[in-house]
């Protein structure tokens, strides 16, 4: 671990990020054009004391999870993120697998789509990043571990996840999830991560076994779903999916399908995160 180089790099990148780029307001009393340490800590989900120790070269070696959170908070490019990992004594995370991180360009697109729910998914349905409006609509979906990281697993094993969608949408949505997973499995034959996920889903869910055995194949590019939110009611949302050239990550953008849904989304943005349950069924 190159402590002094790491400390210098983190300080300089923090000072180079304007608050607006991170979705923060600058305010009239700000003395620096960059981010404050407490703002980096908030965005990265860590203590201010740890950020201070990192910038002073006094910290223990940060984990890859903490480095990923810092990379997102500081809006690092892919090259800058790799450099950060090297300075901390880690190999950069792979483009796929369990330690996947959202591409830097997709993170910036999330920032630009501030008023529209948007999120970055891995090809296996792991949520890698969300913007604020997506969190308001669906809750924070980035903190899961184990099998629960994957949307297909949560959909078929956790009833409250399906309950967040209109009842008449659930069978169609189940088929889409399985058909999409079939495409990924075909694209990555013999991949142990996919094999294990499919085996565990077959063991856990009769619905999944039924649909998997039907061998339907379809890539989701556009969709319409009805999300049942615990605070503002049902929202009909059109979903557009943009896939990266290597097909490993997706940017999903959700827009209201009608005026009533648009008004409810605006109400949700006004209400903000106050008293929003962290484990709300909107997941």
C-alpha positions as CSV (number, residue, x, y, z in Angstrom):
1,X,0.0,0.0,0.0
2,X,1.4,3.4,-1.0
3,X,0.0,5.5,1.8
4,X,1.4,8.9,0.9
5,X,0.5,8.6,-2.8
6,X,-2.9,7.3,-1.9
7,X,-3.5,10.2,0.5
8,X,-2.4,12.8,-2.1
9,X,-4.5,11.2,-4.8
10,X,-7.6,11.2,-2.6
11,X,-7.1,14.8,-1.5
12,X,-6.6,16.1,-5.1
13,X,-9.6,14.2,-6.5
14,X,-11.8,15.4,-3.7
15,X,-10.8,19.0,-4.3
16,X,-11.5,18.5,-8.1
17,X,-15.1,17.4,-7.7
18,X,-17.6,20.2,-7.7
19,X,-20.6,19.6,-5.4
20,X,-23.1,19.8,-8.2
21,X,-21.4,16.9,-9.9
22,X,-22.1,14.8,-6.8
23,X,-25.7,15.9,-6.6
24,X,-25.0,18.4,-3.7
25,X,-25.8,22.1,-3.4
26,X,-22.8,24.4,-3.1
27,X,-24.3,26.9,-0.6
28,X,-23.2,30.4,0.1
29,X,-20.6,29.7,2.8
30,X,-18.5,27.1,1.0
31,X,-14.8,28.0,1.2
32,X,-13.6,25.4,-1.4
33,X,-14.8,24.6,-4.9
34,X,-14.4,20.8,-4.2
35,X,-16.1,18.4,-1.8
36,X,-15.7,18.6,2.0
37,X,-14.4,15.5,3.8
38,X,-17.8,15.0,5.5
39,X,-19.5,15.1,2.1
40,X,-17.2,12.4,0.7
41,X,-17.9,10.3,3.9
42,X,-21.6,10.7,3.4
43,X,-21.5,9.8,-0.3
44,X,-19.2,6.8,0.3
45,X,-21.1,5.6,3.4
46,X,-18.1,5.7,5.8
47,X,-17.0,7.8,8.8
48,X,-15.5,11.2,8.4
49,X,-12.7,10.1,10.7
50,X,-11.7,7.3,8.3
51,X,-11.7,9.7,5.3
52,X,-9.4,12.0,7.4
53,X,-7.0,9.2,8.2
54,X,-6.9,8.1,4.6
55,X,-6.0,11.6,3.5
56,X,-3.4,11.9,6.2
57,X,-1.8,8.5,5.3
58,X,-2.7,7.0,8.7
59,X,-5.3,4.5,7.8
60,X,-5.1,0.7,7.5
61,X,-5.5,-0.7,4.0
62,X,-9.0,0.0,2.8
63,X,-11.0,-3.0,1.5
64,X,-12.1,-3.3,-2.2
65,X,-15.6,-2.5,-1.1
66,X,-14.5,0.8,0.5
67,X,-12.4,1.7,-2.5
68,X,-15.4,1.1,-4.8
69,X,-17.5,3.4,-2.6
70,X,-14.8,6.1,-2.7
71,X,-14.5,5.8,-6.5
72,X,-18.2,6.4,-6.9
73,X,-18.2,9.3,-4.4
74,X,-15.3,11.0,-6.2
75,X,-16.7,10.3,-9.7
76,X,-13.4,8.6,-10.8
77,X,-12.9,7.5,-14.3
78,X,-12.1,3.9,-15.0
79,X,-8.4,4.6,-15.2
80,X,-8.5,6.7,-12.0
81,X,-10.4,3.9,-10.2
82,X,-7.7,1.3,-11.3
83,X,-5.0,3.7,-10.1
84,X,-6.8,4.0,-6.7
85,X,-6.9,0.2,-6.3
86,X,-3.2,-0.1,-7.2
87,X,-2.2,2.6,-4.7
88,X,-4.1,0.8,-2.0
89,X,-2.3,-2.5,-2.8
90,X,-5.2,-4.2,-4.5
91,X,-5.7,-5.5,-8.1
92,X,-8.5,-3.5,-9.9
93,X,-11.8,-5.3,-9.7
94,X,-12.7,-7.3,-12.8
95,X,-15.4,-6.2,-15.3
96,X,-17.6,-8.9,-14.1
97,X,-18.1,-11.3,-11.2
98,X,-18.9,-10.7,-7.5
99,X,-16.9,-7.5,-7.1
100,X,-18.3,-5.7,-10.1
101,X,-18.4,-1.9,-10.1
102,X,-20.4,0.4,-12.3
103,X,-18.5,1.9,-15.2
104,X,-17.5,5.5,-14.5
105,X,-19.3,6.8,-17.6
106,X,-22.6,5.2,-16.4
107,X,-22.2,6.8,-13.0
108,X,-22.0,10.2,-14.7
109,X,-25.1,9.4,-16.7
110,X,-26.9,8.7,-13.4
111,X,-25.9,12.2,-12.3
112,X,-27.3,13.7,-15.5
113,X,-30.6,11.9,-15.0
114,X,-31.1,13.3,-11.5
115,X,-34.8,13.8,-11.8
116,X,-35.5,10.5,-13.5
117,X,-35.1,7.1,-11.8
118,X,-32.1,5.3,-13.2
119,X,-29.8,2.5,-12.1
120,X,-26.9,0.4,-13.3
121,X,-27.2,-3.4,-13.3
122,X,-24.8,-6.2,-13.9
123,X,-25.9,-8.8,-16.5
124,X,-27.0,-11.0,-13.6
125,X,-29.2,-8.3,-12.1
126,X,-27.0,-7.0,-9.4
127,X,-27.7,-3.2,-8.8
128,X,-24.3,-1.5,-9.0
129,X,-25.4,2.1,-8.6
130,X,-28.6,4.2,-8.4
131,X,-29.4,7.9,-8.5
132,X,-31.4,9.5,-5.8
133,X,-34.7,9.3,-7.6
134,X,-34.3,5.6,-8.1
135,X,-33.6,5.2,-4.3
136,X,-36.8,7.1,-3.6
137,X,-38.8,4.9,-5.9
138,X,-37.4,1.5,-5.1
139,X,-35.3,1.8,-1.9
140,X,-31.5,1.3,-1.8
141,X,-30.8,-1.8,-3.7
142,X,-26.9,-1.7,-3.6
143,X,-26.3,-3.1,-0.1
144,X,-27.3,-6.7,-0.5
145,X,-24.8,-9.6,-0.2
146,X,-24.7,-13.2,-1.1
147,X,-27.4,-14.5,-3.4
148,X,-29.6,-11.6,-2.5
149,X,-27.4,-9.3,-4.6
150,X,-29.1,-10.8,-7.7
151,X,-32.6,-9.5,-8.6
152,X,-33.7,-12.9,-10.0
153,X,-32.9,-14.5,-6.6
154,X,-34.8,-11.9,-4.6
155,X,-37.7,-12.0,-7.1
156,X,-38.3,-15.7,-6.8
157,X,-37.5,-16.1,-3.0
158,X,-38.8,-13.0,-1.3
159,X,-42.6,-12.4,-1.6
160,X,-42.3,-8.7,-0.6
161,X,-40.3,-8.0,-3.8
162,X,-43.1,-9.4,-6.0
163,X,-45.7,-7.5,-3.9
164,X,-44.1,-4.3,-5.0
165,X,-45.4,-5.0,-8.5
166,X,-49.0,-5.1,-9.7
167,X,-50.5,-8.6,-9.4
168,X,-51.3,-8.9,-13.1
169,X,-47.7,-8.0,-14.0
170,X,-46.0,-10.7,-11.9
171,X,-46.2,-13.7,-14.2
172,X,-45.0,-11.7,-17.2
173,X,-42.2,-10.2,-15.2
174,X,-41.1,-13.6,-13.9
175,X,-40.9,-14.9,-17.5
176,X,-38.9,-11.9,-18.6
177,X,-36.4,-12.3,-15.7
178,X,-35.9,-16.1,-16.5
179,X,-35.7,-15.5,-20.2
180,X,-33.1,-12.8,-19.7
181,X,-31.1,-15.1,-17.4
182,X,-31.2,-17.8,-20.1
183,X,-29.6,-15.4,-22.5
184,X,-26.8,-14.6,-20.1
185,X,-26.2,-18.3,-19.3
186,X,-26.0,-19.0,-23.1
187,X,-23.5,-16.2,-23.5
188,X,-21.3,-17.5,-20.6
189,X,-21.4,-21.3,-20.9
190,X,-20.0,-23.1,-18.0
191,X,-19.6,-20.0,-15.9
192,X,-19.6,-21.2,-12.3
193,X,-21.2,-18.1,-10.9
194,X,-24.2,-18.5,-13.2
195,X,-24.4,-22.3,-12.7
196,X,-24.5,-21.8,-8.9
197,X,-27.1,-19.1,-9.1
198,X,-29.4,-21.3,-11.3
199,X,-28.9,-24.3,-9.1
200,X,-29.8,-22.4,-6.0
201,X,-32.8,-20.8,-7.7
202,X,-34.1,-24.2,-8.9
203,X,-33.8,-25.6,-5.4
204,X,-35.5,-22.6,-3.8
205,X,-38.4,-21.8,-6.2
206,X,-40.9,-24.1,-8.0
207,X,-41.9,-21.1,-10.2
208,X,-38.3,-20.6,-11.3
209,X,-37.9,-24.4,-12.1
210,X,-41.1,-24.3,-14.1
211,X,-40.1,-21.3,-16.2
212,X,-36.4,-22.3,-16.5
213,X,-37.5,-25.7,-17.9
214,X,-39.6,-23.9,-20.6
215,X,-36.3,-22.5,-22.0
216,X,-37.7,-19.2,-23.2
217,X,-35.0,-16.7,-24.4
218,X,-35.4,-13.0,-24.6
219,X,-33.3,-9.9,-23.9
220,X,-35.2,-7.1,-22.1
221,X,-34.7,-3.8,-23.9
222,X,-37.9,-2.0,-23.2
223,X,-40.7,-2.8,-20.7
224,X,-43.6,-1.3,-18.8
225,X,-44.2,-2.1,-15.2
226,X,-46.5,-1.0,-12.4
227,X,-44.6,-0.3,-9.2
228,X,-46.7,-0.2,-6.0
229,X,-45.0,2.3,-3.7
230,X,-45.9,2.3,0.0
231,X,-46.1,6.1,0.2
232,X,-47.6,7.4,-3.1
233,X,-49.4,4.3,-4.5
234,X,-49.1,2.8,-8.0
235,X,-46.8,4.2,-10.7
236,X,-46.8,3.0,-14.3
237,X,-43.3,3.3,-15.5
238,X,-41.7,2.7,-18.9
239,X,-38.3,1.1,-18.7
240,X,-35.6,1.6,-21.3
241,X,-32.4,-0.4,-21.1
242,X,-29.1,0.6,-22.6
243,X,-26.4,-2.1,-22.7
244,X,-22.7,-1.6,-22.7
245,X,-20.7,-2.9,-25.7
246,X,-19.4,-5.9,-23.8
247,X,-23.0,-6.7,-22.6
248,X,-21.8,-6.9,-19.0
249,X,-23.6,-3.8,-17.6
250,X,-27.0,-2.1,-18.3
251,X,-28.3,1.4,-17.7
252,X,-32.0,1.2,-16.9
253,X,-34.0,4.4,-17.1
254,X,-37.6,4.6,-15.8
255,X,-40.0,7.3,-17.0
256,X,-43.7,7.8,-16.0
257,X,-46.1,6.3,-18.5
258,X,-49.0,8.6,-17.8
259,X,-49.7,11.9,-16.1
260,X,-50.9,10.4,-12.8
261,X,-47.6,8.5,-12.5
262,X,-45.7,11.6,-13.3
263,X,-47.5,13.5,-10.5
264,X,-46.9,10.7,-8.0
265,X,-43.2,10.6,-8.9
266,X,-43.0,14.4,-8.4
267,X,-44.7,14.0,-5.0
268,X,-42.2,11.3,-4.1
269,X,-39.3,13.6,-4.9
270,X,-40.9,16.4,-2.8
271,X,-41.4,14.0,0.1
272,X,-37.8,12.9,-0.1
273,X,-36.3,10.2,2.1
274,X,-37.9,11.4,5.4
275,X,-39.3,8.4,7.2
276,X,-38.7,6.2,4.1
277,X,-38.3,2.6,5.4
278,X,-35.0,1.1,4.4
279,X,-36.6,-2.3,3.8
280,X,-39.8,-1.1,2.1
281,X,-41.6,-3.5,-0.1
282,X,-40.7,-1.2,-3.1
283,X,-37.6,-3.3,-3.5
